[in-house]
Structure formats: C-alpha cells, structure tokens
C-alpha cells in the first residue's frame, strides 16, 4: 500500500494530500494532516533555534 503524504501549500495556505501543486509552493512532506497544517510554525521555530545556535557559536 502506498504511503500517504501531506504537503502545505504556501500560496493557498491549504494542506494537500499528495503532490498537487508546484514544488516551489509546497512544504513537506509530512506524515499527518496536522503536521502539515503547522508547517509554517514548525519551520519558523526551527529557524529560530538555528539562529540561536549560530549566535552561541559566534559569541
């Protein structure tokens, strides 16, 4: 059975099941609808953590 993947469309702000839109407009894949729905928040949090680590590394 094929694994279902969810993607977050940054243009429409909608979760999609499968690769329905252009790759430039997609974030993912995610295992669940809920994870895809939080894609922008997840990426923002990861970016914040990376910036903090970089600040510590360069201090």
C-alpha positions, 0 to 999 in steps of 0.5 A: 500500500502506498504511503500517504503524504501531506504537503502545505501549500504556501500560496493557498495556505491549504494542506494537500494530500499528495503532490498537487501543486508546484514544488516551489509552493509546497512544504513537506512532506509530512506524515499527518494532516496536522503536521502539515497544517503547522508547517509554517510554525514548525519551520519558523521555530526551527529557524529560530533555534538555528539562529540561536545556535549560530549566535552561541557559536559566534559569541 
